[in-house]
Amino acid sequence: MEKFTKEMVEDYADRLLIGLSDEENKMVLDEFEVIDKSIDVINKIPNIENVEPYSWCLEQTIDNLRDDDIEESIPIKEALRNSGNHTEVEIEITKVVKDSE
């Protein structure tokens, strides 16, 4: 397996438009070195190539969702009664996102 090089990391960073300093590039290479060593340890497990990968970590899921109970809703006019500015079915709220300048 080919090891990552400084040039490879720079090329990928440029393609992703993130640009890396020499210090950041070294940090990425050091992290890949740790990953490579971990993969080497995993590859030494006997018969690892015969193990079927899991697509889900649990054999079965447990759903603790409640059953939907249909309940009567309050009328829209009553729901809008305490709102300030509204139409027949919508409430107008204060803008909370600042315009970009």
ABEGO torsion letter per residue (X at the ends): XBBBBAAAAAAAAAAAGAEBBAAAAAAAAAAAAAAAAAAAAAAABBGAAABBBBABABABBBBABBBBBBBBBBBAAAAAAABBBBBAABBBBBBABBBBX
